[in-house]
């Protein structure tokens, strides 16, 4: 994409599924604002074709919390969204998670989870780097999860 089309410090993405396809290096910092504890995830995410359209998102790596490192993984489905170039993100079991529209290079989405609210801000920094920040507020959690993604070529 032409760098001249970059607006507001974000990188517009005309087709989120095409942009995400492939392998990404992942680094995530998890901060518990109530306790001050901090954890770190390092690993990879692979977006591969999902039967019937969309992408299967498989993330795996090591999560270190309070000095203890453990393997961690998650799977999501990224399906074509309601308008061109967007996606509908679902959990592995098919439950809705959030929508994703990066046509401006930035998107904000909410996900209510029990009494807590997850608010995600998704930004595309350039063709090979993006960032997600989830702010989780509620009676059970007070967290900030900041994730950097870099495309693996």
C-alpha positions in Angstrom: 0.0 0.0 0.0 1.2 3.5 -0.8 2.6 5.2 2.3 1.0 8.4 1.0 -2.4 7.0 2.0 -1.5 6.8 5.7 -3.8 9.0 7.8 -3.9 10.0 11.4 -0.7 8.0 12.1 -2.5 4.7 11.2 -2.2 2.5 8.1 -5.5 2.0 6.3 -6.3 -1.6 5.4 -8.9 -2.1 2.6 -9.3 -5.9 3.4 -8.6 -7.0 7.0 -8.6 -10.7 6.1 -6.1 -10.3 3.3 -3.9 -8.2 5.6 -3.9 -10.6 8.5 -3.2 -13.8 6.5 0.1 -15.4 7.4 2.4 -15.6 10.4 3.0 -12.9 13.0 5.4 -12.6 15.9 3.5 -11.6 19.1 4.6 -9.8 22.3 2.0 -9.0 24.9 2.3 -7.2 28.2 -0.5 -7.8 30.7 -0.8 -5.3 33.6 -3.1 -5.8 36.6 -3.8 -2.3 37.6 -5.3 -3.3 41.0 -2.2 -5.3 42.2 0.5 -3.8 40.0 1.5 -7.3 38.8 2.8 -7.6 35.2 3.0 -10.6 32.9 4.4 -11.2 29.5 3.4 -13.4 26.5 5.8 -14.1 23.7 4.9 -16.3 20.8 3.4 -16.4 17.3 0.0 -16.1 15.6 -0.8 -17.9 12.4 -3.8 -16.9 10.3 -4.7 -19.7 7.9 -7.7 -20.2 5.6 -10.9 -21.3 7.3 -13.2 -23.6 5.4 -16.1 -21.6 3.9 -14.3 -18.3 4.0 -12.4 -16.3 6.6 -9.3 -17.2 8.7 -8.4 -19.4 11.6 -6.3 -17.6 14.1 -4.0 -19.9 16.2 -1.8 -18.2 18.8 0.8 -20.1 20.9 3.7 -19.2 23.0 4.9 -18.8 26.6 3.1 -16.7 29.2 5.1 -15.6 32.2 3.2 -14.4 35.3 4.8 -13.7 38.7 8.0 -15.4 37.5 6.3 -18.6 36.4 6.4 -19.4 32.6 3.7 -21.6 31.1 2.6 -22.6 27.6 -0.4 -20.6 26.4 -2.6 -20.8 23.3 -5.9 -19.6 21.9 -7.9 -20.0 18.8 -10.2 -17.5 17.2 -12.2 -17.4 13.9 -12.1 -14.3 11.7 -15.0 -14.4 9.3 -16.1 -12.0 6.6 -17.8 -9.0 8.2 -21.0 -7.2 7.3 -19.3 -4.7 5.0 -16.5 -5.2 2.5 -13.0 -5.5 4.0 -14.2 -6.1 7.5 -14.3 -9.1 9.8 -16.4 -10.7 12.5 -14.2 -12.2 15.2 -15.5 -15.3 17.0 -14.2 -17.6 19.7 -13.1 -21.1 18.8 -16.6 -22.4 19.8 -18.3 -19.9 17.5 -19.5 -17.4 20.1 -19.3 -13.8 19.0 -16.3 -11.8 20.3 -16.1 -8.5 18.4 -16.2 -6.9 14.9 -13.1 -5.6 13.2 -12.9 -2.8 10.6 -9.4 -1.5 9.8 -10.3 0.5 6.7 -9.1 3.6 8.5 -6.2 1.8 10.2 -7.9 2.0 13.6 -10.9 0.4 15.2 -12.4 0.3 18.7 -14.6 -2.7 19.8 -16.3 -3.7 23.0 -16.9 -7.1 24.4 -19.0 -7.6 27.5 -17.9 -10.6 29.5 -20.0 -11.3 32.6 -19.9 -8.1 34.6 -16.6 -6.9 33.1 -16.2 -4.9 29.9 -13.3 -5.5 27.4 -12.7 -2.5 25.2 -10.1 -3.1 22.4 -8.3 -0.6 20.3 -6.8 -2.0 17.1 -4.2 0.1 15.2 -2.2 -0.8 12.1 1.2 0.9 12.2 2.3 -0.1 8.7 2.0 -3.0 6.3 3.9 -5.4 8.7 3.2 -4.1 12.2 0.0 -3.6 14.2 -1.0 -3.2 17.9 -4.0 -4.1 20.0 -4.7 -2.6 23.5 -7.5 -4.2 25.5 -8.7 -2.3 28.6 -10.6 -4.6 30.9 -12.8 -3.0 33.6 -15.2 -4.4 36.0 -15.7 -6.1 39.4 -13.5 -9.1 38.6 -10.7 -7.5 36.5 -8.8 -4.2 36.1 -6.3 -5.0 33.3 -4.5 -3.5 30.4 -3.3 -6.0 27.7 -1.0 -4.4 25.1 0.0 -6.6 22.2 2.4 -5.9 19.4 2.4 -7.9 16.2 5.1 -8.1 13.6 4.7 -10.0 10.3 7.1 -12.9 9.8 8.3 -12.9 6.2 
